[in-house]
């Protein structure tokens, strides 16, 4: 499942970095911390690898 916004893609990248031990979990805030705790590394990879071109800055509420 690809990310639906630039913010979501960047949060997934931060969470993935922490999952891999490249950054500290304590440095995560907000959505990236929630993603770290609730998603697997494979799920985070799918979100983080989404190309940002053409994505909105934030996801619109339905």
C-alpha positions as a printed Julia matrix, in Angstrom:
62×3 Matrix{Float64}:
   0.0    0.0    0.0
   1.64   3.26  -1.06
   1.63   6.44   1.0
  -1.15   8.9    0.16
   0.74  12.08   1.09
   4.26  13.46   1.43
   3.85  13.71   5.2
   2.84  10.04   5.43
   5.79   8.98   3.26
   8.27  10.96   5.37
   6.83   9.62   8.65
   7.16   6.08   7.34
  10.78   6.75   6.4
  11.56   7.99   9.91
   9.84   4.99  11.5
  11.67   2.6    9.17
  14.98   4.17  10.11
  14.23   3.56  13.78
  13.1   -0.04  13.12
  16.43  -0.7   11.45
  18.34   0.85  14.35
  19.7    3.76  12.31
  18.0    6.32  14.57
  16.72   6.18  18.12
  13.07   5.4   18.85
  13.08   8.28  21.34
  13.63  10.73  18.45
  10.31   9.77  16.84
   7.24  11.95  17.35
   3.59  11.79  16.39
   2.7    9.7   13.34
   6.16   8.22  12.92
   6.1    6.87  16.48
   2.65   5.35  15.93
   3.82   3.78  12.67
   6.92   2.38  14.38
   4.8    0.65  17.01
   1.98  -0.62  14.8
   3.59  -1.57  11.48
   6.07  -4.2   10.36
   9.32  -3.32   8.61
   7.9   -4.59   5.31
   4.82  -2.35   5.61
   7.0    0.64   6.42
   9.19  -0.08   3.4
   6.12  -0.02   1.14
   5.06   3.38   2.49
   8.56   4.85   2.5
   9.43   3.84  -1.07
   6.46   5.76  -2.5
   7.62   8.5   -4.86
   6.69  11.97  -3.57
   6.13  13.53  -6.97
   2.44  14.31  -7.4
   1.47  13.59  -3.79
  -0.29  16.25  -1.72
   1.57  17.64   1.32
  -1.07  16.24   3.67
  -3.81  13.68   3.3
  -7.25  15.24   2.89
  -9.92  14.21   5.4
 -12.87  12.47   3.77
